[in-house]
Amino acid sequence: MSQEGEQEHSDRKKYEFRKVIEDLKDYEGSGTQLVSIYVPEDRQVSDVVQHVTQEHSEAANIKSKQTRTAVQDALTSIKDRLRYYDTYPPENGMVLFSGAVDSGGGRTEMVTRVLESPPQPVQSFRYHCDSDFLTEPLEEMMADKGLYGLIVLDRREANVGWLKGKRVEPVKSASSLVPGKQRKGGQSAQRFARLRLEAIDNFYQEVAGMANDLFVAKRHELDGILVGGPSPTKDEFLDGDYLHHEIQDNVIGKFDVAYTDESGLYDLVDNAEDALADAEVMKDKKQMEEFFQELNAGDLATYGFEQTRQNLMMGAVDRLLISEDLRKDVVTYDCEECGNTDREVIDRRKATPDHSCRDCGTEIEATEDDREDAIDHLIEIAEQRGTETKFISTDFEKGEQLYNAFGGFAGILRYSTGV
């Protein structure tokens, strides 16, 4: 799969996760009976089954019969789901949710969800039983974006690592042999200065070697490189072209940091917060700027659900632009009288409305089978036509406009269609 294809697949998976998380957050249990289990990828499934079995046994001590039954039913449902897995969970682990949720009118409904391979690895095993599902760790993963290389250095030491989403991962470190500014007795000032410059140059080369080894292989996935340290060290390092040229071109900022040990990597990320925020939305901004340019002065823009869908069906859409905040369903109404098909986009949380055929006026009663997620509907067509899908943030003005003024659906066309 190409890098663009992998990113597109990742974006769609994140959207699907967000939908499930939003549903889970809406559920409530009448007692502490909703079970959430986070399983890292290195935890054997048999260990999880054993833990669930133990919790099921201990739940027999719950005084409330209703809560006791609900918890044990939830654990039984989770245990049944775990049978489908081999020795270990999928890559990055998995999260299981199960419990009897309030469905109105004093009734409950058993809900069980399994989310495999979240966008960031599950860090540790976690068992949680409460009146709400534990979704916060997953929500933090959803917010995690970007892969950045980190370099902090002065003339004494250096550290190199990653920023993966919100997680800083120190990887390599080095200490220099650069002598202090005071020369030893018997050395001329000129010779000492030359030796010191050579030692500094050697150390910069060593740091660049660490960075190149780490970052070059990932250069097509990198969103940028951040460099930190005192002045003039970081400036000397960057101005000296020590880094591989593809890595050097990826430096998005240099920042003053007081420490160059592992803690300096965290300081670097804190100091680069504004630059990182700008980098996150920059790709989205470029997409929207191109869309507005075509909208105002060209003929390669489309927007709105139905127009975008028609252009997708023709294979005319190069990039499908969808607002990250969009939560809509599409209802398809097939008229048996005249054969016409209408579609209506509605809020996910609203009931399916009846509809009058726009051609013959026949009243059409739709069922839940006629309804599906509007984004899934368009993405399926896009994938069949070789169209890229881009999810656009609302964290900038034109991203907000996509959501508010254009209904959250737009596209940049390969050719003009007149639709």
WOPE-V736769 format. One record per backbone hydrogen bond with DSSP energy under -1.0 kcal/mol. NH is the residue of the N-H (numbers start at 0). CO is the residue of the C=O. Records with the same first field share a line. If there is no record, write none. Layout:
BEGIN
NH = CO + CO
END
This chain:
BEGIN
5 = 1
6 = 2
7 = 3
8 = 4
9 = 5
10 = 6
11 = 7
12 = 8
13 = 9
14 = 10
15 = 11
16 = 12
17 = 13
18 = 14
19 = 15
20 = 16
21 = 17
22 = 18
23 = 19
24 = 20
28 = 130
32 = 30
33 = 129
34 = 97
35 = 127
36 = 95
37 = 125
38 = 93
42 = 39
44 = 86
47 = 43
48 = 44
49 = 45
50 = 46
51 = 47
52 = 48
53 = 49
54 = 50
55 = 51
56 = 52
57 = 53
58 = 54
59 = 56
60 = 57
61 = 58
67 = 63
68 = 64
69 = 65
70 = 66
71 = 67
72 = 68
73 = 69
74 = 70
75 = 71
76 = 72
77 = 73
78 = 74
79 = 75
80 = 76
81 = 77
83 = 80
84 = 81
92 = 89
93 = 38
94 = 114
95 = 36
96 = 112
97 = 34
98 = 110
100 = 108
101 = 27
102 = 106
106 = 103
108 = 100
110 = 98
112 = 96
114 = 94
116 = 92
121 = 91
125 = 37
127 = 35
129 = 33
134 = 132
138 = 134
139 = 135
140 = 136
141 = 137
142 = 138
147 = 162
148 = 223
149 = 160
150 = 225
151 = 158
152 = 227
153 = 156
157 = 173
158 = 151
159 = 171
160 = 149
161 = 168
162 = 147
163 = 166
164 = 145
166 = 163
168 = 161
170 = 159
171 = 159
173 = 157
175 = 155
186 = 183
191 = 187
192 = 188
193 = 189
194 = 190
195 = 191
196 = 192
197 = 193
198 = 194
199 = 195
200 = 196
201 = 197
202 = 198
203 = 199
204 = 200
205 = 201
206 = 202
207 = 203
208 = 204
209 = 205
210 = 206
211 = 207
212 = 208
213 = 209
214 = 210
215 = 211
218 = 215
220 = 217
221 = 217
222 = 146
224 = 249
225 = 148
226 = 252
227 = 150
228 = 254
233 = 229
235 = 231
236 = 232
237 = 233
238 = 234
239 = 235
240 = 237
241 = 236
247 = 243
248 = 244
249 = 246
250 = 247
251 = 224
254 = 226
263 = 260
264 = 261
266 = 262
267 = 263
268 = 264
269 = 265
270 = 266
271 = 267
272 = 269
275 = 271
276 = 272
277 = 273
278 = 274
279 = 275
280 = 276
281 = 277
284 = 280
285 = 281
286 = 282
287 = 283
288 = 284
289 = 285
290 = 286
291 = 287
292 = 288
293 = 289
294 = 290
295 = 291
296 = 292
297 = 293
301 = 410
303 = 408
307 = 303
308 = 304
309 = 305
310 = 306
311 = 307
312 = 308
313 = 309
314 = 311
315 = 310
317 = 411
318 = 411
319 = 387
320 = 409
321 = 389
322 = 407
323 = 391
325 = 322
328 = 345
329 = 371
330 = 343
331 = 369
332 = 341
334 = 339
338 = 334
341 = 332
343 = 330
345 = 328
347 = 326
349 = 346
354 = 363
356 = 361
360 = 356
363 = 354
369 = 366
370 = 367
371 = 329
373 = 327
376 = 372
377 = 373
378 = 374
379 = 375
380 = 376
381 = 377
382 = 378
383 = 379
384 = 380
386 = 381
387 = 317
389 = 319
391 = 321
399 = 395
400 = 396
401 = 397
402 = 398
403 = 399
404 = 400
405 = 400
407 = 401
408 = 405
409 = 320
410 = 301
411 = 318
412 = 299
413 = 315
END
